[in-house]
């Protein structure tokens, strides 16, 4: 969209109404692919740009850059902001130096993780001690208040209210433990939501109890004793059965629900720096504007700021 002014005529590039209408067609969060095609053709025909080769090529490649064509694609896993990588780098840089051995690094890293967990427990305890104001009678809103912090809960609450009053369930299909819901929003756009019934609430219950204890030793001691009794009982029963030792790999396989494959075809991507690399190439217009803004040297012979000096002055 930054190249539109370079690809159309100078008169059209200065037309604010044309730029505003074209931006409204492309940068529309509620637009569908059908709406984009109709609105795009309307703008092109209104300003008689049917013969513009660049706009025609952009329309042919619309599925690669128009946000309306990515409405059903989840891109949460593709996001990686610079601030997130800076936070990770800060944690490792504060715990490493060129004179440190590997064992000392793990000791420092474990101390940092424990500090973060204590801070998280304090924040969770502060949130558990307060009850936010509910806007609906839905059970999901009450469960969200127990799962999220107050700041995150208010964001989730807005989505719950929007889904409660602005969305409608058009169809429901259950296939075993998996439920498929077709939801329609206020803009008549339909989305498919897949919900798997049955979640592991044991971890959530343990975290909730630890948060409610708020570091009180009189409340934490019964939890610790109960866990130690379970540990001793399960350890003895495992030795009596003579089962294999459950290492880290077995625990991860039981958690994921699938065994580790014999051949791994998908590997982690190579680590590369995401700062100061792959800069955008500047257009000829941007280069000319930057050169024009530079202060040119003044010739002492003619007194003109044309970029030459006394040795190359035409008047000499």
C-alpha angles and dihedrals in degrees: 000000000000089000096056093092090054095047099050131057119285091248092053092045089059093047103107093189092057093048091048094049093047092050091048089055096049103033098050115129094197096045121115127207091258092052092049094054093050094044093045093052090047092056093044093050093044093057095033097241097143092118095052105117096199095052090047091052091048089052091051089053094043094122090064101054113013111100092217090070092056097056093113096043118097108219101174092109092053095058117101115159124200091240091059093053090045090055091052092046091051092054093052096041093054091053101043140062136160093262096052123106124220096255093052090050091056091048092053093044092051090050090052092049091049090051091052092049091051090051090049091049091051091051091046091050091051090051094047090054091060129063116210123218111265120220098192139033093236120130091222091064092052091048091049090055089059095045104044137049118253095260093050092041093060089054091049090046091059090053091048092052091047091049091046099049105021103037133066132198109234101180140002127202126181121200106178110297092348121087123195117204127188108209126190120202131206091276091057091249115143125217131186115228120191116201124186113209120227124043134193104257095171094088092045091051092051092050091047092052092048090049093050091050089060093199095306107152093207089060097038096051095066090049092050093047092049092051091048090053091052090048094051093045095049092044093054093045090050092052091049092053090047092224122167122274110272105225131177093282093054091048092051091048092051090047094049094041095228132082122247111271119242092231121038112207099170114068132178113274119253113271114247135172114263096194124083095359134109094019119191114261111244120235124237089255093056092047091050092049091050093049091048092053092054117100109246123219119258121233113232092209101054099014093229124134097222098126100260128107135222092274094056097034113134091219094059 
